[in-house]
Amino acid sequence: MPAPKKTVRRSLLVTSAVLSSLALTAPASYAAPKPSPSTSPSATPPANMSTVGGERLGQPGTQVNLASGVPVLPKDLTARSWVVADAESGDVLAAHNAHWRLPPASTMKMLFADTVLPKFPKTMEHKVVPSDLADIGSGSSMVGIKEGETYSVHDLWLGVFLRSGNDAVHVLSKMNGGIDHTVKEMNEHAEELQALDTYAVSPDGYDAPRQVSSAYDLTLIARSGLQKKDFREYCSTVTAKFPGETKKNKKGKSVRKSFEIQNTNRLLSGDSDISVYQGIAGVKNGNTTNAGATFTGVAERNGKVLLVTVMNPEKSEHNEVYKETAKLFDWGFQAAGEVQPVGELVPPKSATQAGAQPGANDSGEAGGAGSAEKSAKPAVGASAAGGSTGIGVALGITGGVLVLLAAGAFLINRRWPLPDLVRRRSRP
């Protein structure tokens, strides 16, 4: 049975929320076993899938509670799997094959970032050596990192989020103790988040046997990542300058120029056949041969913050994954407050343990005060403030809730502001 929830709306000026005491009963749920070496994603959803987050989420097909006042779902959705969820309460408003294990492509980079981002301060610099760029998959997306050049951690994360650069992922992984160590930590973090459909083989999402996730898990992972300030800023950046290669100019002087990179999330940057989505603020897209197109996005409108994940649309139109995501966002914003949820985004395992006392580091900044593990722990049950006052003013999402758990008290009192990007840019 999902835990009861109580949210408190506050303005941007409020820095703390009224604490609510709630009883929590841990739901009995079934998690699918980790894939064996010979396992590959099925052509149709399994009859028995994980029930993490609710029994209905383990059922194949579309799950939604249609009733009077609830808009009908878009009829032309072709994705193998999708989820629409309230990012604040964790309510899953509707889903389609939510726990179907599928190749994730570069949406796996959300788990990589949520795991590794807190490890290094953004000002830290690293000189790239040949071994940093070894074993990158053929045809990988690259940001253009060069051997012998020095990059800041900030540069590398921009390369990960904007250009989905596998070269940047590999450099950061080597800094983190190597590919194998990083993948091990990613799988451990997925288990901590209760993203139990997920099994990482590569840190960048490159097609690999057994590498799977689900629309439910990707939504859960995105929600965790968005607790972190740096994660929010990187995934919402539209364009940035990236350091180029050092070359000698005509006078023989060594010069290192930069070049512009643009976010490949088309709901954020737009394209010839798709407009910037009003209120979009991230998160991550992917596309590989095995996975097809995958995408998880977060958007805010009229004080509501939604997460939508779409995996592998069958329709082959250009930018179809973004078009179907936009339709689901539109539905979600219309249905929010009207539709009864079909499940929930569960809290991490750490929420069943005493901790997160007032005064702990909750900025979510990489390399901030406090341990990296603390900054990596996600908050749950955040609530959104009212609408934005204009470009450059962040949406304030201030949450405070005291949940009584069997293993102890878990105090959450964090601000979770989304960058105010394009919510004033209307769609045609």
N, C-alpha and C positions, 0 to 999 in steps of 0.2 A: 504494500500500500504506500503510495507516495507520501512523503512528509508534508504536513500542512504548511502553507506558506502565508506570510503576511508582509506586505510591502508598504513602505512609508514614503510618500512623495515629498521632496524637499526642493528648495530653490538652490541656485548655484552658491549662494552665500552661506548656506548651512554647512558646517564642517563635521557635524556628527548627527547620527540618527537616533531616534528613540529605539531602545532595545526591546525586543519582543521575546517573551519566553514561550517556546513551543516544544511539545513532546514529539519525539521522532521515533518511529518504528521502522527498523531496517527492513526493506522489502526482500522477500525471497525471490531470487532471479536466477535465470540460467544463462551461463556464458558458454559460447561455443568453444571447443578445444582449439589449441593452437594448430595451425595447418601443418600437415606432414610434408616432407620434401616432395612427394609426388602430387600434392594437392594443387589444383588450379581452379580459379573461379568458375562456377557452373554457368551454363547458358540460361538457366532459369533459377529464380530464388529458391533456396531449400525450403522444405515444408516446415522444418524446425530450425529456428534461428534464436539467437540470444534474446532473453527477455529483460535485460538490464534496462531500467527506465520504465518498465511496465509490460504487462502481458501482451497488449495489442501491438506493441512495437516489434514483437517477435513473429507476428503473423505476416504472411506474404500479401502483396496487394496494397491498395490505398486505405489508410486509416484516417478517418475524420468524422467528427460528430456534427453532422448537418442538422440544423434546426431552424426555426423561424428567426429571421434576422441575420443568419449566417450566409455569406455569399457562397455561391457554388464555385468549386475549384475550376481552374482553367481546364478546358477539355482537350487541348492539343499538346499536353505534356508527353514527352517520349523518353524521358530519362529512366534508366534502369532503377534508380534509387534516388530519393530526395527526402529532405526534412525541413520543416519550417518551425522555428522555436523562438520563444521569447527569451532574449539574452539575459534579462534581468531576473525573472522568476524561475527560469529553467523549464517552463511549460512547453511541451511539444504540441503545437497547435494542429499539425497534420503531418503525415508521413507516408512514404511509399517504399516498401521493402527496406525499412530503416536499418536493419542489421545485416543486410546482404553484404557479405565480404567480397570486395572488388578491388582491383588494382587502383591505387590512389593517385598515381603520377605525382606531380610536384606539390600537391596539397599535403604530402607527407612532410614537406619542409616546415609546416606549422608545428609539428611535433618536434622536429629538429630544433627550431627556434625556441620553442617553449622549454626545451631541455637545456640547451647550450647558452642561450642569450645571457642569462644571469651570471655566467662564469667569468666574463672578461669586461673590464671597463671600456667604454666606447673610444676613449682616447689612446688606448694601448696600441702600439704599432708592431707589425710583424713583417720581416723580410722573407719573401717567398723563395723557397728552394725547390729544385726539381721534384723531390719526393712528395711535396705538397700537392702537386698536380698529377700524380701518377694514378692510373686505373680509373680515370674518368670515362664513363660510358660513351661509346661512339654515337655521334649525333646529339650529344647533350646540349642543352641551352647554356650559353656562357656569357659572362659579363665582360670578359677580356682581361683577365689577370695575367701578368707577365712575370716570368722567373727573374729573380734578382731585384725586383722592385719592392718597395716598402708600402704597405697599406695600413691604415688604421682599422680597428675593429668596426668603427662606424662605417667606413667605406665598404667593408666586406658584407655587413648586414644589408646595406643598400643594394649591393649586388645580388644578395639572396632574395630579397623581397621584391625589388623592382624588375630585375631581369631573370629571376629564377635561376641564377647562375650556379651551375653545378661546380664550377671551378671555385667559387667563393665558399660553397658548402664544404668542399674537400679541404680547403686551407683551414677553415675554422675547425673542422673535424680533427685535422692533424695537430692543431694547437691544443685540442681537447684530449690529446692522448691517443689519437689514431681513429681510423674508421671503425674497427671492430669495437673498440671501447665506447665510442659514441653511439653506435647502434645498440649496444648492450644497455647503455643509459637511457636511450630512447624507449626501448621496450619496458624497462623498469618504470619509467615515468608514465607510459601508457597504462600500465597495470595500476599505478597509483591513482590515475585519473578515472579508473574503471572503464577505460577504452579497451575493452577485452576482445573486440573484433580485430584489433590492429596488431600486425606483426611486421616490424621493420627489418629489412635486409640491407638496404642502403640508406644513407642519411638524406639523400637528395630525391628519393622517389623514383629513381630510374628503374625501368622494368626489371624485375628479378623474380625467380621462382619463389613462391610462398609469400611474397610481399603483398599484404592486403590491408584494407581498412574498410570502413562502412560510412554511410552518410551520417549515422548517429554518432560514431566515434569522431569523425572530422568536425562535427558541430561541437561536440564536447571539448575537443582539443582547442578549437578556435576560441571557445569561451574562456578556457584557462589562459591561453596566450594573451587575450585581450585584457586580463587583469594587470598586465605589465605595461608600464608607460612606454618603454622603448619599443616593445612589440607593436603597440597601437600606432606610434609615430612612424615606424618603418613601413608597416603594411598600408598606411594611408598616404604615403608620399607619392605624388604623381610623377614628378621629374626631379632629377638631381644631377650634380656634376660628379663624374667618376674619374680618378687619376688615370692618365694615360701612360704611355711608355716614354722613358727618358731618351731623348735624341739630341744630337748635336745640331745646332742651327748653322746658318751660313758663316757665322763668325767663329765656329768651332766651340761655342759654349754649350754645355749640357743644359737642356731645357726640358721640363716635364709639363706638358699641357694636360688639360682635362677634356673630357667629352661628355655630352649629355646622355643620360639614360632615362627611359620612360617606363612607367609601370605597365606591365602586360595585362593587368586586370582591366578589361575593356569597360566594365561598369564604372570604373574610376577615371580612366583616361579617354574613353570614347573611341569610336571607330567610324568608318565610312557608313556602316549600316546599323549602328547602335549609338544611342546618346548616353552621356554620363547620367547615371541614375541619381535622382534627387535623394540626398541624405546618405549616400554611400560613404563608408569609412574603412574599407579593406574588404576581404582578408587575403586569400591566396587562390590562384588558379593553377591548373596543370593540364598537360596533354601528352600522352605517349601512345604508342601503337597498341599496347595491351589494354590500357586504361580508357582510351578515348579521351574526351574532354571532361575535366572535373573542376569543381569550383565551390568554395565556401565564401560567403560574403556577409558583412554586417552593415546594417543601415538604420538610420534613425529618422522618424517622422512623427511630429506632434507628440513628442515625449515618449514614444514607443521605440524600443530598440529590438530589432529582430535579427536572427541568424538564419541563413538559408544555405543548405548544401545540396548540390545537384551533381550526380555522377552518371556520365556516359549517356547522353541523349542519343537515341537511335536516328533521329532526323539529322541529315548531314549538311544542313544549311550552315553558312558561315556564321560564327559567333552564336550558334544555337544554345550552348550552355549558358551564356549570359542572357539570352532572350527568355529562356525558360526560368532562369533565376529571377529576372525582373518581374515576370508574371506571378511567380510565387510570392515575391515581396509585396506586390500590389495586393494580392489576395490576403496575405498576412496582416497588412496594415488595416484593411477593411474588416477582417474577421477578429482582430485583437479586441478582447473585451466582450465579444459576443459568443465565440466558439468555446466549447468545453474541451480541455486538452485530452489527448489520447495517451499521454505519458509525460515523462519529465527527463531533463538532463540531470543525472545523478551527481552528487557531490563527490569529491575525491575521498580516497580512503582515510586521508589524514583528518578529515572532518569527523571521524569517529574516535579521535584521540584528543585528549586535553591539549590545549596550546593556543597559539596566535593571541597572546595576551596584549592588552592595550600598550602602545608604545613600541611595538615591534615594527621593523622596517616594512612599510607597506607601499613604498613609492613605485615599486616595480621596475626601478631603474637598474640596468646592468652595472655591477660593480659598486652599488650603493652601500650604505652602512648596513651592517648585519650580514648574515651568511647568505650565500647564493641559494642554499636550499630553502631558506625562509622566503626569499624573494620569488622563488619559483612556485611556492604553494599558492594555489588559486583560491580566491574568495568566492563564495556562493551567496545567492539571495540578494544581490545588489538591486537597488531600485533607482529609477531614472528621475532626474529633475525635469523641469519644464523646458520649453523650446529655447532655441538659441536666440541671443540678442544680436547676432551678426557674425560675419566672417571673422575668424581669429578668436572667437569666444568659444571655449570648449563646452560641450554638453556635460553637465555635472550629474554624475550618477553616484549618489552617496548611499551606502547600505549599512545598516546596523541591525543585527539580529542575533539574539542569544538562543541557541538551540540546545535543549537538554538531550544528551546522547547517553547511550548505555555505558560508553567508555569514558565519559567525562564531558565537560563543558567546552564548547568551541565558540569563541567570540569573534565575530566578524564586524569590522567597522572601517571600511575602506572607501575611498573615493575612486570612481572609475570613469573619468571623463573621456568621451570620444572626441577626436579632433573634429573641429567644425570646418568641413571641407567645402562641400558643394550643395548643401541642402537648400540654398537659395537659388540654385540653378535648376529651373523647372525643365521637365521633359516635354518635347513637342507633342 
